[in-house]
Amino acid sequence: MSLYRNQLPQLSSGLFVTDGGLETDLIFHHGCSLPENASYVLLDDEAGLTLLKRYFEDYLAIADAYGCGIVLESAT
């Protein structure tokens, strides 16, 4: 049985960081060309995977620095 099936951590009174708009950040801050704003195309090659990893690692570092949980979106 799932550990959090009946009590999701993000529904507690704890603080959580969430990322700030994957596609928007990649398009306007990193110059990515995403067809139809679809970030899943970045999963097709090493350069795209590196860019996604760096994006998420930045938010993980913020959550770690403040001792918060984190909720991340997926590349869609």
KAFENTA-V999627 format. One record per run of one state. SS is the DSSP state (H for helix, E for strand, C for the rest). FROM is the first residue (numbers start at 1). LEN is the number of residues. If there is no record, write none. Layout:
BEGIN
SS/FROM/LEN, SS/FROM/LEN
END
This chain:
BEGIN
C/1/8, H/9/3, C/12/4, E/16/3, C/19/3, H/22/9, C/31/4, H/35/3, C/38/1, H/39/6, C/45/1, H/46/21, C/67/2, E/69/3, C/72/5
END
